[in-house]
């Protein structure tokens, strides 16, 4: 990446972090909660969305006027806070993760950010154990930031969960440059991500876009019927 393009990317990440709400470096309850959640993630060795990716998620949730969002990969609550910021005031985030300790951090972060307890439904479990139990067509948005080897299964479940006009997003599809790197033998998760990119692009049910924020945010809208 050239110096100018790197500067542009860095500026966009910082600008996106401010968005229509407080930047993560600003003072305020939400910003303090985000910084706290990011520190818990670093301490636990957990990946989090970048500020720019968080801002994109907030924007997309607001654009969808989302009342029901499913999140795969709670982490320590960073992405959940951004999603909750963009959702309707009466919206509920259903967030799934196999690690209850991380979810406890997320619960504390949501509370510190000022969100009522009933705004988040926190479910402990593997994505493919939990998603089949969620309602068909009951969600405005699905955000996937979990096990990358399950991304194709999560795509299939997302198509079932989303209402027509709903939005699905996958974080980390660049895999730190490995997905778009040289062809040839790659780790299983990279092969899965490449297949995900192909499947989303070629699906007649989806209108896709790949956003170059963070480590790559693949988004697609489910066509209406």
N, C-alpha and C positions, 0 to 999 in steps of 0.2 A: 504494500500500500504506500503510495506517495505521501510526502509530508503534508501536502494540502488536503488530501483525502483523509488522512489520519486526523488532521486538525478539524475537518468538517465533522467526522464521526464523533470526535470527543465533544465538540460544541453541541451536536444534536443530542448526545447522551445527557449532557448537563441541562440543556434547554428542556428536553422532554421530562427531566426529573421535576422541574418546576411546574410545567403543565398548567392546569387550571387550579391546582392546589399547591400546598407548600412544597418547596424543594426539600429533599431529605436532609440537607445541611442547615435548613432554617430552624428556628425555634418553634415550639408548638407541640401539642400532645401527639399528633399523628407522626410528625417528624421524629420526635423522641422515641416513639414506639418502634418506628422503622429502624432507627439506629440501634436500639436495644436488640431487636430481632436479628439484625445483621450480625451483631457481635455474638449472639448465641449460636448463630449458624457457623461463624468462623471457629468458635470454640469446639463445635461438634463436628467440624469437617463436612458441613452440608453446603452444597451449591445453592446460591440464591439468584433470582433475577437481578439484572442490573437496574439502576434507576431509570434508564431509558426504556427498558422492557417493561418495567412497572408502570411507567407513564402511558405506554402504548396499551397495556391491559386496561388501565383505568379509562382511557379514551374509548376503547372498543366496548367495554361494559356499559359506558354511558350512551354510546351510539346505539347499542342494542336495546337501550332502556331496560336493562336486565333486571328481572325480579328473582330468577332462579339460575344460579351458576353452580356447576360442578367442577371441582378442582381435584386433579389427580397429582398428589405430591404436596402435602401441607407444608413440609419443611418446618421452619420456625415462625412462619406467618408473614413473611415479607410480601410475597405475591398476593396473599389473601387480603392484606390491608389495602393494597392498590385496587384489587377487584371490588372490595366493599366500598371504597371511595367512589368508584364509578357507577355502582349499582343504584337502583332506586332505594329510597329511604326505608321502604318496607321489604327490601329484597333479602333473600336468605342464601348464604354461601354454604354449599355442601362440600366439605373438604375431606379427602381420603388419604391416609398414609399408614404404612405398617408399623411406624415407630411412635408409640404413645408418649415417650419423653419429649420428642420434638413437638408433638401436638400440644403438650402442656405449655411449652414455650409460646406456641402460636396463640393459645387461649389467653395467656397473660398479655401478649402483644395486642390482640384485638381489644381486650378490655382497656388497656392503657391508651389505645388510640381513640377510645370513646364509643366503641360500638357495643350495643346491648348484647347480652348473652344469646338472645334468641335470633340474632342476625347470622350466626354460624352454627351449622350442624356438623360436628366433628366426628368422623367415623374411623375407627382403627381397623385396618385390614389391607390386604393386597387389592390392587385395582380390579383385577379380573375376578376376584371373589365378591367385590362390592357392587361394581357397575351393573351386573345383570339384575340386581335387585332394585335398581332405580327405575322410575316410571318412564315409559315410552313417551316421547314427545313432550316431556315435562320441563325441559330446560332451554333457556335462552342462549346460554353460552357454556362451553366446556373448555377448560384449560388443562393441558396435560404437561406435567413436569415431573414425571416419575421414571420408572425403569424403561430405558430406551429400547430394550429388547422386546418390550410389550407394546410398542407404539402402533403397530398395525392392528392388534387386537383392540387397543383403545380407540383407534379410528372407527372400527366397525361398531363398537358400542356407542361412540359419540353420535354416529349417524342415526342410531335408534333413539338416543336420548333427546336429540335436538328437535325443536319445533321447526317448521318451514321458516326460513329466514334467520334461523339461529346460526351461531358462530362457533367454530372449533379452532383452537390455537395450540400449537406444539412449540415448547421452548427448547432451545439448545440443538436445533437441527444442523448447525454448522459443525458441531462436535469439535470445537477449537480448530477448525480448518481441515479436519480429516475427511469430512463428507464431500467437500469440493476439491480435494487434493487429487493426487495422481491415481489413476485406476489401478485395479489389481486387488490382491488379497487384502482384506481389511478385517479388523475385529468385528464380531457379530453385531454389535450395536450400530456400527457405521453402515454395514450392509442393510440393516433394518431401516435406518434413517434414509438411505438412498431409495429403498423401496417405498418408504412412506412418501417421500417427495414425488416419486413417479405416480403412485396411486392417487394422491390428492390432485395432482395436475391433470390426470387423465379421467378422473371420476366425472360422469355426467351429472352427478348429484350436487357437485360443489363448484363454487366460484372462488379460486384460490389466489393468494398473494404471499410472497415471501418477503418479510420485512427485515432489513439488515440492521436490527437493533440487538444489542447484547450479543449472544452466541447464536443468533438467528431465530426469528419467530415466524413460524409457518401458520398462516391463517386461512380459513376458508368459510364461506357462507353456504349453508344448505339451501338449495333452490326451493322455491315454493312449489306446491303441487297444483 
